[in-house]
Amino acid sequence: MSSFKKTYLSLTLFTLFMFSFSYMLVPLYDIFCEITGLNGKTNQTKVLTVRENPTERFVTVKFTSTVANSAPFTFEPIDREIIVQVGKINNTFYTLTNNTETVKHATASPSVVPHEDAEYFKKIECFCFSQQQINGLETKELPLQFIIDNELPNDTRTLILSYTMFNTTDQMGSK
């Protein structure tokens, strides 16, 4: 086998491996976070029973957003920061804009910092629980309803909720 053919075959296999690996990163990352407890994964399903029990304590919640892999979206929180009462239900929104003229599908992956306090950030209603279908050039308001658990450690003054929006159009079978 000539050196050109070996190089060509090696580069082709490497390219296929890297392409496949890039699609496996999100599930592998989720498994890694579940095993290690890192990255502040919050609940992935609705909190079914919520009992409001407001305390006299307040914390700051900051909201951030990113778009993965140069997806054709604009994604940002309406409120960058709010002060919330611990034990009280809160509502806010993120906006998602499809910057193309075709229908797209998207899903959001949340995390909370500091990660050891993620279990106290309870999402009641969240756009991250389901796939989002968004028409070409459409902007959607995506609701988020949450409560900060009364068991949040007293030394915690600020929580940061971050979402990464992924374009899942190819995985959904749409173009």
ZIQUI-V463830 format. One record per pair of residues at least 24 apart in sequence whose C-alpha atoms are under 8 Angstrom apart, sorted by sequence separation. I is the first residue (numbers start at 1). J is the second residue. If there is no record, write none. Layout:
{{I;J} {I;J}}
This chain:
{{59;83} {60;84} {73;97} {74;98} {107;131} {122;146} {123;147} {58;83} {59;84} {73;98} {74;99} {106;131} {107;132} {121;146} {122;147} {58;84} {59;85} {72;98} {73;99} {105;131} {106;132} {121;147} {122;148} {58;85} {59;86} {72;99} {105;132} {106;133} {121;148} {122;149} {57;85} {58;86} {72;100} {105;133} {106;134} {120;148} {121;149} {56;85} {57;86} {104;133} {105;134} {120;149} {55;85} {56;86} {103;133} {104;134} {120;150} {54;85} {55;86} {103;134} {104;135} {120;151} {54;86} {55;87} {103;135} {104;136} {120;152} {54;87} {55;88} {102;135} {103;136} {53;87} {54;88} {101;135} {102;136} {52;87} {53;88} {101;136} {102;137} {117;152} {52;88} {98;134} {100;136} {101;137} {117;153} {52;89} {97;134} {98;135} {99;136} {100;137} {98;136} {99;137} {98;137} {99;138} {97;137} {98;138} {97;138} {98;139} {97;139} {117;159} {96;139} {97;140} {95;139} {96;140} {95;140} {96;141} {114;159} {95;141} {96;142} {113;159} {114;160} {94;141} {95;142} {112;159} {113;160} {93;141} {94;142} {112;160} {113;161} {93;142} {94;143} {112;161} {93;143} {94;144} {111;161} {112;162} {92;143} {93;144} {110;161} {111;162} {91;143} {92;144} {110;162} {111;163} {91;144} {92;145} {110;163} {91;145} {109;163} {110;164} {90;145} {91;146} {108;163} {109;164} {89;145} {90;146} {108;164} {109;165} {89;146} {90;147} {108;165} {109;166} {89;147} {107;165} {108;166} {88;147} {89;148} {106;165} {107;166} {87;147} {88;148} {106;166} {107;167} {86;147} {87;148} {106;167} {107;168} {86;148} {87;149} {105;167} {106;168} {85;148} {86;149} {87;150} {104;167} {105;168} {106;169} {86;150} {104;168} {105;169} {104;169} {105;172} {42;110} {41;110} {42;111} {105;174} {41;111} {42;112} {104;174} {40;111} {41;112} {103;174} {104;175} {39;111} {40;112} {103;175} {39;112} {40;113} {102;175} {39;113} {40;114} {41;115} {50;124} {40;115} {47;122} {39;115} {40;116} {42;118} {43;119} {47;123} {48;124} {38;115} {40;117} {41;118} {42;119} {46;123} {47;124} {37;115} {40;118} {41;119} {45;123} {46;124} {47;125} {40;119} {42;121} {43;122} {46;125} {42;122} {43;123} {46;126} {42;123} {46;129} {44;128} {45;129} {44;129} {75;165} {55;150} {71;166} {72;167} {54;150} {62;158} {64;160} {66;162} {68;164} {71;167} {53;150} {59;156} {60;157} {61;158} {62;159} {63;160} {64;161} {65;162} {66;163} {67;164} {68;165} {69;166} {59;157} {60;158} {61;159} {62;160} {63;161} {64;162} {65;163} {66;164} {67;165} {68;166} {58;157} {59;158} {60;159} {61;160} {62;161} {63;162} {64;163} {65;164} {66;165} {67;166} {68;167} {59;159} {61;161} {65;165}}
